[in-house]
Amino acid sequence: MLRWAGYATVTIPGAILCAGALGMAALAVHARRRPDFPGRPEFVRMMLASVWWSVAAAFENFALAPESKVFWAEMAWPGIVAMPTFWAMFIWIYCRGERGLRSPLIRAVAWGLPPIAWGLALSNDLHHQIYRTATPMGDAPGAPILYEHGPLFFVIVAFCYFCLLFGLLATIAAAQWAPSAHRRRYLWLLVAAVIPCFSNIGYISGAFYLFGFDPTPFCFLFTGSVFFWLVERRRLFSFLPVALRPLLDGLPDAVLVLDDDGTVVEANAAALPLATADGASPVGRPLLPALAEALAPLLRQDAAEVEGELCLGLGDRSHEVRIRPLQHAGHRLGRMLVLKDITRRKEAERRLTEELKANRALQERLRDQANRDLLTGLRNRNFLQGARDALLAEVRAGHGPLAAVMIDLDHFKQLNDTWGHPVGDACLRATAHFLEGRVRHDDLIVRIGGEEILVLLPLTSAQQAASGVERWRADYCAQPMILQGQAVGVSFSAGVAECSAADADWDQLILRADQALYRAKGGGRNRVCVWRHQD
């Protein structure tokens, strides 16, 4: 067959095309061996399609017979169709940071159209819908072929240009919104695609030929160089963009974007339980009434950023809300709501508050126990050390005198010896209970030790105190104690003293009360005595 007859040994155009093919093949192998990155399979397939196209173009250039040149032009079609197709897929996946396309229709087109175009090209002699005519551009062996294109050629080329345009627009959009770290990569991707694209447009329009051939595959050497520079110098496959959707859905906080009418225009996965009742996407819908009502006070504020905590009426969940306006070119587009579920934190704070409250109560109980006598429950000497300064301060401030009553149970040693210490302890407890029922709220009862009890009466003179203690003594004696089933008469003696602003001395006050008590016991017991200077 003439298709396989007559090939030139070496030509400069053919060498350029082979160099481009080798470069693209090396890039495909290099990308295949790298760790996975978004769009890696599509990038490898795009490189292999470029290799196919370049090799077919090289053999077309090497061929001397017109029939052989036409054959290799027909053989190039799988690469011609596959390259822009996988280019568009690669750009879409890479710019979005995703791992692949989910649409089975797109995958079917990407894999099905190149062999269909190939079959139509190889069967062109039967229908002439790809090439109407193929005329050598001279009489010399190996002269380039001038093709008159048929309608199917323009249909397939229109699809290829659609893929190229889609990839260019996707790259421009990604570059516009990308941070500076990614923007230059996108711009260089544009350059790598634009040069072959414009070369092909020049060829299709008949305005530009290179060595008499389609200049598009010759540009692959340039495209491969750009890709190699991006991979090795600009870390094209190491520093990758992240898809907006996986990024939003990966956030644990609910994110909602509202327009000025309160309609949801974007929502991540965490926002679905809050923004929709049926689990469907809330985009295009107004907020749920419960959510809108809870957010209304915050949404009415015109501040640049609004924060607050609220219960959304969705069970017992609590949320921390942050609202920020979204602006572009000085115009507000809407507002972004970030709702952080703080139910666990609030519950932890509640438990911590309860624990702190319980700890404070425990500390109060321990402090109270440390200041009380274990037997009688009365205040003890430890408490008295802290209370006396406050009592004396009241006296020195001129608020009134302080009376001290020293009480001692009569014949308590004899009671212990006769009835035993348990009975004596019961007697002390009964006495403490008796006194607690007769003092005022601000009065203090302190067990000093043994059977001695000190009663402190603020804002009370010695005479007033003595009158009241006398009534206590009479009532105490009138009610015999029942000890081991027998009524036992008990009594107490008391000494009363006072201090005023002129002589507010604690030791003197206690000493005088002791001296008065000593006189009461020496006078026959069961009586109340007030301190006198003679004591």
Backbone hydrogen bonds, N-H to C=O, Kabsch-Sander energy under -0.5 kcal/mol:
donor,donor_aa,acceptor,acceptor_aa,energy
4,W,1,M,-1.1
5,A,2,L,-1.4
8,A,62,F,-3.7
15,A,11,T,-2.5
16,I,12,I,-2.4
17,L,13,P,-2.4
18,C,14,G,-2.4
19,A,15,A,-2.4
20,G,16,I,-2.4
21,A,17,L,-2.2
22,L,18,C,-2.7
23,G,19,A,-2.4
24,M,20,G,-2.5
25,A,21,A,-2.5
26,A,22,L,-2.6
27,L,23,G,-2.2
28,A,24,M,-2.3
29,V,25,A,-2.4
30,H,26,A,-2.7
31,A,27,L,-2.8
32,R,28,A,-2.1
33,R,29,V,-1.5
34,R,30,H,-0.8
34,R,31,A,-0.5
40,R,37,F,-2.0
43,F,39,G,-2.5
44,V,40,R,-2.5
45,R,41,P,-2.3
46,M,42,E,-2.4
47,M,43,F,-2.3
48,L,44,V,-2.4
49,A,45,R,-2.4
50,S,46,M,-1.9
51,V,47,M,-2.2
52,W,48,L,-2.5
53,W,49,A,-2.5
54,S,50,S,-2.8
55,V,51,V,-2.8
56,A,52,W,-2.4
57,A,53,W,-2.4
58,A,54,S,-2.5
59,F,55,V,-2.5
60,E,56,A,-2.1
61,N,57,A,-2.0
62,F,58,A,-2.4
63,A,59,F,-2.1
64,L,6,G,-2.8
65,A,5,A,-0.6
65,A,6,G,-0.8
69,K,65,A,-2.0
70,V,66,P,-2.4
71,F,67,E,-2.2
72,W,68,S,-2.2
73,A,69,K,-1.9
74,E,70,V,-2.3
75,M,71,F,-2.1
76,A,72,W,-1.1
77,W,74,E,-1.2
79,G,76,A,-0.5
80,I,76,A,-2.2
81,V,77,W,-2.4
82,A,78,P,-2.5
83,M,79,G,-2.2
85,T,81,V,-1.3
86,F,82,A,-2.9
87,W,83,M,-2.0
88,A,84,P,-2.3
89,M,85,T,-1.9
90,F,86,F,-2.7
91,I,87,W,-2.7
92,W,88,A,-2.2
93,I,89,M,-2.4
94,Y,90,F,-3.1
95,C,91,I,-2.6
96,R,92,W,-1.2
97,G,93,I,-0.8
97,G,94,Y,-0.8
98,E,93,I,-1.6
107,R,103,S,-1.6
108,A,104,P,-2.2
109,V,105,L,-2.3
110,A,106,I,-2.7
111,W,107,R,-2.0
112,G,108,A,-2.3
113,L,109,V,-2.4
116,I,112,G,-1.6
117,A,113,L,-3.0
118,W,114,P,-2.2
119,G,115,P,-2.6
120,L,116,I,-2.4
121,A,117,A,-2.3
122,L,118,W,-2.7
123,S,119,G,-1.6
124,N,121,A,-1.5
126,L,123,S,-1.9
127,H,123,S,-0.9
128,H,124,N,-3.3
132,R,130,I,-0.5
132,R,148,E,-3.8
133,T,148,E,-1.0
135,T,146,L,-2.6
137,M,144,P,-3.2
142,G,64,L,-2.1
143,A,140,A,-1.6
146,L,135,T,-3.5
147,Y,145,I,-0.6
148,E,133,T,-2.6
149,H,147,Y,-0.7
150,G,130,I,-2.7
152,L,129,Q,-1.3
153,F,129,Q,-1.3
154,F,150,G,-1.2
155,V,151,P,-1.9
156,I,152,L,-2.7
157,V,153,F,-2.7
158,A,154,F,-2.3
159,F,155,V,-1.8
160,C,156,I,-2.2
161,Y,157,V,-2.8
162,F,158,A,-2.2
163,C,159,F,-2.2
164,L,160,C,-2.4
165,L,161,Y,-3.1
166,F,162,F,-2.7
167,G,163,C,-2.5
168,L,164,L,-2.5
169,L,165,L,-2.8
170,A,166,F,-2.5
171,T,167,G,-2.2
172,I,168,L,-2.5
173,A,169,L,-2.7
174,A,170,A,-2.3
175,A,171,T,-2.5
176,Q,172,I,-2.1
177,W,173,A,-1.7
178,A,174,A,-1.2
182,H,179,P,-1.6
183,R,179,P,-1.9
184,R,180,S,-0.9
185,R,182,H,-0.5
186,Y,182,H,-1.9
187,L,183,R,-2.2
188,W,184,R,-2.2
189,L,185,R,-2.2
190,L,186,Y,-2.0
191,V,187,L,-2.0
192,A,188,W,-2.5
193,A,189,L,-1.3
194,V,190,L,-3.0
195,I,191,V,-1.7
197,C,193,A,-1.7
198,F,194,V,-3.0
199,S,195,I,-2.1
200,N,196,P,-2.3
201,I,197,C,-2.1
202,G,198,F,-2.5
203,Y,199,S,-1.8
204,I,200,N,-3.0
205,S,201,I,-2.3
206,G,203,Y,-1.0
207,A,202,G,-1.8
208,F,202,G,-1.9
210,L,213,F,-2.4
213,F,210,L,-2.0
219,C,215,P,-1.1
219,C,216,T,-1.2
220,F,217,P,-1.2
221,L,218,F,-1.0
223,T,219,C,-2.8
224,G,220,F,-3.2
225,S,221,L,-1.6
226,V,222,F,-2.3
227,F,223,T,-2.6
228,F,224,G,-2.6
229,W,225,S,-2.3
230,L,226,V,-2.5
231,V,227,F,-2.6
232,E,228,F,-2.6
233,R,229,W,-2.5
234,R,229,W,-1.3
236,L,230,L,-2.1
238,S,235,R,-0.9
239,F,235,R,-2.2
240,L,238,S,-0.9
243,A,97,G,-0.6
247,L,243,A,-1.8
248,L,244,L,-2.9
249,D,245,R,-3.0
250,G,246,P,-1.5
251,L,247,L,-0.5
251,L,248,L,-1.3
254,A,339,L,-2.2
256,L,337,L,-2.6
257,V,266,E,-2.6
258,L,335,R,-3.0
259,D,263,T,-2.2
262,G,259,D,-2.0
264,V,285,R,-3.0
265,V,257,V,-3.3
266,E,257,V,-1.2
268,N,255,V,-1.7
271,A,268,N,-1.2
272,L,268,N,-0.6
272,L,269,A,-1.1
274,L,271,A,-0.8
275,A,271,A,-2.6
276,T,272,L,-1.7
284,G,264,V,-3.9
285,R,282,P,-2.3
287,L,262,G,-0.8
292,A,288,L,-3.2
293,E,289,P,-2.6
294,A,290,A,-1.9
295,L,291,L,-2.2
296,A,292,A,-1.2
298,L,295,L,-0.7
299,L,295,L,-2.7
300,R,296,A,-1.8
301,Q,298,L,-1.0
306,V,323,I,-2.3
308,G,321,V,-2.0
310,L,319,H,-2.3
312,L,310,L,-0.6
312,L,317,R,-0.7
315,G,313,G,-0.8
317,R,314,L,-1.1
319,H,310,L,-2.5
320,E,340,K,-2.9
321,V,308,G,-3.5
321,V,319,H,-0.5
322,R,338,V,-2.0
323,I,306,V,-3.0
324,R,336,M,-2.4
326,L,334,G,-3.0
327,Q,325,P,-0.5
328,H,331,H,-2.5
331,H,328,H,-1.7
333,L,326,L,-3.5
334,G,326,L,-1.2
335,R,258,L,-2.5
336,M,324,R,-3.3
337,L,256,L,-3.7
337,L,335,R,-0.5
338,V,322,R,-2.7
339,L,254,A,-2.8
339,L,337,L,-0.5
340,K,320,E,-3.0
340,K,338,V,-0.6
341,D,339,L,-0.6
342,I,318,S,-2.0
342,I,340,K,-0.6
343,T,318,S,-0.6
346,K,342,I,-3.1
347,E,343,T,-2.7
348,A,344,R,-2.7
349,E,345,R,-2.7
350,R,346,K,-2.7
351,R,347,E,-2.7
352,L,348,A,-2.6
353,T,349,E,-2.7
354,E,350,R,-2.5
355,E,351,R,-2.7
356,L,352,L,-2.8
357,K,353,T,-2.6
358,A,354,E,-2.8
359,N,355,E,-2.8
360,R,356,L,-2.8
361,A,357,K,-2.5
362,L,358,A,-2.6
363,Q,359,N,-2.9
364,E,360,R,-2.7
365,R,361,A,-2.6
366,L,362,L,-3.1
367,R,363,Q,-3.0
368,D,364,E,-2.9
369,Q,365,R,-3.1
370,A,366,L,-2.4
371,N,367,R,-1.0
372,R,369,Q,-1.2
373,D,378,L,-4.0
377,G,373,D,-2.2
379,R,445,I,-1.6
380,N,371,N,-2.0
384,L,380,N,-1.8
385,Q,381,R,-1.8
386,G,382,N,-0.8
386,G,383,F,-0.6
387,A,383,F,-1.9
388,R,384,L,-2.0
390,A,386,G,-0.6
391,L,387,A,-2.0
392,L,388,R,-2.7
393,A,389,D,-2.0
394,E,390,A,-1.6
395,V,391,L,-1.5
396,R,392,L,-2.9
397,A,393,A,-1.7
398,G,395,V,-1.8
399,H,394,E,-1.9
402,L,499,C,-2.2
403,A,457,L,-2.3
404,A,497,A,-3.1
405,V,455,V,-3.1
406,M,404,A,-0.5
406,M,495,G,-2.9
407,I,405,V,-0.6
407,I,453,I,-3.6
408,D,493,S,-2.6
409,L,451,E,-0.9
410,D,491,S,-2.4
412,F,409,L,-0.9
415,L,411,H,-1.8
416,N,412,F,-2.2
417,D,413,K,-2.5
418,T,414,Q,-2.2
419,W,415,L,-2.8
420,G,415,L,-0.5
420,G,416,N,-2.0
424,G,420,G,-1.9
425,D,421,H,-3.0
426,A,422,P,-2.0
427,C,423,V,-2.3
428,L,424,G,-2.2
429,R,425,D,-2.3
430,A,426,A,-2.3
431,T,427,C,-2.2
432,A,428,L,-2.5
433,H,429,R,-2.3
434,F,430,A,-2.2
435,L,431,T,-2.5
436,E,432,A,-2.4
437,G,433,H,-1.3
438,R,435,L,-1.9
439,V,435,L,-1.3
443,D,440,R,-0.7
444,L,456,L,-2.1
446,V,454,L,-3.4
447,R,379,R,-2.7
448,I,446,V,-0.8
448,I,452,E,-1.5
449,G,452,E,-1.3
452,E,449,G,-2.4
453,I,407,I,-2.9
454,L,446,V,-3.7
455,V,405,V,-3.1
456,L,444,L,-2.7
457,L,403,A,-3.0
459,L,401,P,-0.9
460,T,401,P,-1.3
460,T,457,L,-0.8
465,A,461,S,-2.3
466,A,462,A,-2.8
467,S,463,Q,-2.2
468,G,464,Q,-1.9
469,V,465,A,-2.8
470,E,466,A,-2.1
471,R,467,S,-1.2
472,W,468,G,-1.8
473,R,469,V,-2.7
474,A,470,E,-2.2
475,D,471,R,-2.5
476,Y,472,W,-2.7
477,C,473,R,-2.3
478,A,474,A,-1.7
479,Q,475,D,-0.6
479,Q,476,Y,-0.7
481,M,488,V,-2.5
483,L,481,M,-0.9
483,L,486,Q,-3.3
484,Q,482,I,-0.5
486,Q,483,L,-1.6
488,V,481,M,-3.7
488,V,486,Q,-0.5
493,S,408,D,-2.6
494,A,527,R,-2.3
495,G,406,M,-2.4
496,V,529,C,-2.8
497,A,404,A,-2.2
499,C,402,L,-1.8
503,D,500,S,-0.8
504,A,501,A,-0.6
505,D,503,D,-2.1
509,L,505,D,-2.1
510,I,506,W,-2.5
511,L,507,D,-2.4
512,R,508,Q,-2.6
513,A,509,L,-2.1
514,D,510,I,-2.3
515,Q,511,L,-2.5
516,A,512,R,-2.5
517,L,513,A,-2.2
518,Y,514,D,-2.7
519,R,515,Q,-1.9
520,A,516,A,-2.0
521,K,517,L,-2.5
522,G,518,Y,-2.2
523,G,519,R,-1.4
524,G,521,K,-1.2
525,R,520,A,-1.9
529,C,494,A,-2.5
531,W,496,V,-3.4
535,D,532,R,-1.6
